[in-house]
Every structure is written in structure tokens, then in C-alpha cells.
Amino acid sequence: MKKLSIIAILILTTCPLSAGAEPLDCVINPNSTVELGSFQDGVLAEVLVKRGDRISRGQPLARLDNVIEKMNARLARIKAESDIDLRSARLQEKYKARELQRLESLRESQSVSTSSYEQAEIEHNMAMMSVESAGLEHSIAKAEYERAEAQLSRRTIKSPVDGVVVDVVMSPGEYVHEQSTLMHIAAVDPLYVEVYLPVSSYGDVSDGMTAIVRPEQPIGGEYTATIAVIDQVFDASSRTFGVRLELPNPDFKLPAGVRCTVEFRGTTGAD
């Protein structure tokens, strides 16, 4: 699968952080790329975004056909909202309780047989169990409704990140399965600035150090980025190591996939 991220390796033979050194070549990448898929199989009913759209986390991007799921959710809601069986069981239990109480008063005067009283006691106990059973069934109906709603919700495919739509791969009417890619999304806040330094400069950089990043034209401008990652594994063949800087991009002003130059300040962001 094609990846949006590009890694540019600059092979250097002199220390880039020495006084008067030339700025280093770098590349501005998205912090992540997502091959958006679907939780469930089905026919793609609609795509709600297009290439280049800005999107936010949780935003609906596409929907699968959901007619059956809507019907199941509606049926489950009716069952969950109905408490007829529970109310009926409670009324029956109250009736059996009063009957038992009446026989108990008669039993004291020996006006009712022991077997009749025991029968009424058993029926009252069974009525109480019926109330518990009806309550359980009502709770199960509520849980089934929540499950049906969740299944219906999963037919709507939402964005996992804030970012931009790189491209849309599938169209309405196509069948979506677990291996399908609906679209590619790039998360562009913050951006990652990738640069490679010679091994001789390893001790000259540290986490939190800031740098000036200058995107190539026609983007242009100067932006402050902060070192977030310093590779602990070197490339022996080129005698370089990678450094990643985070470049804030809250308004999505800067695009990703842009070449740039970076100039280290030699200070940390806290200074």
C-alpha cells in the first residue's frame, strides 16, 4: 500500500551544528496516516467527504447500508421500553401476598388446612420469582437495545483523528469487507519534521531542543519545532542518525510532504 510519509536521508561528513554551518535538509510529514476501513461488511451507501476535506475526530465519513440494523434497533427499543410483563408479575405477586396473608390469619384460628396454606405460600414464592424473572428479561431487553444501537452505529464510519482526507478509494455501491480501504487520512497536527545528522553530532542535540524550520517555496516562512525523538540506533553505512521534531499545525496551514531546511538553535524549549 502506498505510504504518504517520505524519509529523506542526508549524508553529512561535517558537524551540522557548528557555528556558521549551513541549514540541514529535512522533510515535513504527517504525524500519522490512516488507511480507513470498516468494522463491518456491507454495501457502501454513501461517502460524506471528498479528497482534501478537513475532518475532525469522530466525524462521520461514510455509511454502509443500514436498513436491517435500523429495523433491529427499532424492534429492540420497543421491547426495552415495554414493562408490561414486569408490571403484570408485580401485580400477581401482590395478589398472592394478600392471599397468603389472609390464609395466615385463618390458619391461626385453624379455619384453613395446612396443605392449603403451604400451597398459597408456594404460589407466593413462585410469584416473587416471576417478578425477578420479568425484571431480568426487562434488563436483557435494555441491553439488547443498546447492542442493536451499537451495531447500527458501527454502520457509520467515523474519523479516528483530526486531519485531512488524502484520497477516497471506494464509491457508493461497492462492497466493503474487512480488508477494504475506504480512504486515506493524514493527521497533520502536529507535523513531524524528519532530519538526519552525522554521528559526530549525536551529543549536540537533546530532547526539547528547538529549531527553525523553513518549508520550501511556495510555502515559505519560518516555524519553530521541538525535538521529540532522537534515534538510538544509527545507520552504520551512512554514519547518520535520525531526529524527529514536532511542528505545531493547529490551523492546518502547513501541508505535509514538503521539503524544508532546519536550523538548530542549540537551546531547549524551556529556555
N, C-alpha and C positions, 0 to 999 in steps of 0.2 A: 504493500500500500504506500502510496506517495506520501512523504512527510513534508510538512511545511518548513520545519526548522532546518537551518543551514548552519554548518560549523565551518568557519574559516580559520585555517591554521597558518600563523605567521611564523616562519622560521627565522629566528634572530641570532646573531652572533655577538652582539654587544649588549650591555646593560641598558634597558629602555628607561630606567628611572633616574639615570644620571642627569646632571644639570645640562640643559640645552639639548636634550635628546628629542628626536622627532616624535610626534604623536604616533600611537600604535594603531594598526588597522583592527577593526572589530566588526561584528555583525549584531544587529538588533533583532532578537527573535521573540515570538510569543512565549509566555511562561509555560503554556501547555497547549496541545492540540487535541481535540476530541473527535473521534470517529463515532458520531452519534448513532446508536442503534435503538432497538425496541425491546421492552420487557417481554412482549407477547408477539405471537404470529398473527397475521391478518392482512387484509387488503387495505392499502393506504387510501384513506378517504380524502384528506386534504393536507396541503403543506401551507403553513401560515406565515412563512418568511421566505426571503429570497437572498441571493448572493449579495453580500455587502451590508446586510442589515445589522445594526447594533442590537444586541439582545442582553437580557439580564437573567440571573439565576432564577429558575422556577417558571420562566415564561413559556407558555405553550408554543411549540414549534411545528407540531404535526399531529394528526389524529388518524387512528385506524378506524375502520368501520366498527360501530359500537351498538348497533340496533339490538342485538341479543342481550348484551350486557345491560343496556338501559331497561329492557323488559325484566330481566332478572332482578335488577336493583329496585324497580317499582314493585314487583311482587314481594320481595323481601321487606320492603318498607311497610307494605300493608300488613304483613304478618307481624312485624315488630311493633307496629302501632296498635294492634288489636290485643286487648287483655280480657276478652270475653271468657276464655277458659279459666283464667285465673280468678276472675270475679265470681264465676259460677262455682268454682271449687271452694272459695271462701264462704259463699252463702250456704253451700251444702255442709261445710264444717260447722258453721254457726247453728244450723238446724240440728245436726247430730249432737252438738254440745248441749243444746237446750233439752233435747230428748233424753240424753244421759243424765242431766241434772234432775229432770222430772222423775225418772226411774229411780234415781238415787234416793230421793225423798220418799218414794213409795217403798223402797227396799227397807228403809228404817222402820217402817210400820208393817213390814212383811206382807205388803199388798202386791208384790211382784216377785216372780220366781228368780232364783239366782241365775238360771240359764238365760232368761230374758235380759237381765241386767248385763251379763257378760257379753251377750250378743250386741247390745247397744254400745258397750264400751269398745268392742272390736270395730264396729262401724264408725265410731267417732275417731278412733286411731287411724283407720283407713282414710277417713275424710281429711284428717290432718296431713297424711302422706300425699293425698291428691293435691292439696294446696301446695306442698313443697314441689311436687312434680310439675304442676302448672307453672309455678314460679320459675323452675329450671327451664321449662320449654320456652317461656317468655324471654328469659335471658339468652337462650340459644338463638331465638329469632332475632334478637337485637344484634347478636354477634354475627349472624349470617347476613344481616343487612349491612353491617359495617364491612364485611368481606365483599359483598356484592358492590358496594360503593368503591372499595379499593380496586376491585377488578375493573370497574368502569373507568376509574381514574387512570389506571395503567394503560388505557387505550389512547390517552393523550400523552404525547411525548414532550417532555419539558427540558429546558436547558439546564445542565448541571453547573454552568459557570456564567459569569459576566464576560461578554466578548463580542466577537463579530462572526457572521456566517461567511466562511471561506468559499464554499460551494455547496450546491444542493444536488445530490446524486440521484434520488428517486423521485418519481412523479405519481400523482394520484392514479389509482387503478392498479398499480404494481403490487405484487405480493411481498410482504415483509416477513422475514424469518429471522432466527436468532443470529445468523451470520451476516445479515444485511447491514449496510451502512446507508443511513438516510441522508446525512450531510456531514460536512466537516466544520468544526467550530474552533476558533483560535481565541484563547484568553489573553488579553493584551494589557492588563493592569494587575501587577506591574509587568513591564517588559524585561526580558533578560538580555544583557549585553555580554557577548562571549568574546574573549580575547585570550591570546596565548602569549606567554612570556618565556624568556630563556631561563633555564635552570639557575643561572647565576643571579637572577633577581628574586629568587624564592624568599629570601629573608627581608626583602624590601616592601612586601605587601602583607597586609593583615586584614582580618575580618573587620568591617566597619569603616575602612578607609574609603574616602570619596574620590571621585574622578569626574572630569568634564568630558561629556560625550557630545560629539558633533556629527549628526547624521549627514550623509552626502546630499548634495543638491538633487532635486529641487526642494528637499525637506528643509535642510539647513538648521541653523540655530544652535544654541548651547544648552545642555541639560546636565544636571547633577545626578550621578548614580552612586550607589554604595556597594562595596564588595560584599557579596553574600556567601560565595563558595570559592575556596582555593583547593584545587585538586591535590590529593595526597599521593596520587600515582602519576609519575612522569612518563613522557613519551621518550624512550631512550634513543630512538632513531633520530629524532629532530632536536633532542635535548631541550624540550619545552614542557611547560605545564599550563593547564587551563585555569582561567579565572572567570568567574561569573559575577556580574554586577546587576543589581536590581535598579530599574529606572521607572519611577512612578509615572503612570499614564492615566490618571483618573477620568479625564475628559476624552480619552481615545484619540487625542490629537495626533499622536505619532503612530505611523503604521509599523507593522513588523516586517521582517525580511529585508531590512535596509542595511546597507553597508555604512560604516561610520569610522571615525577615529576617536581614540580615547587618550586622555592625558591625566595621569595620576597626580593628585595633589600632595600625597605623602602625609595626609592627616586623616584622622577618624572623624566620623560624622558627629561625635560628641564634642569635638574641639570647637 
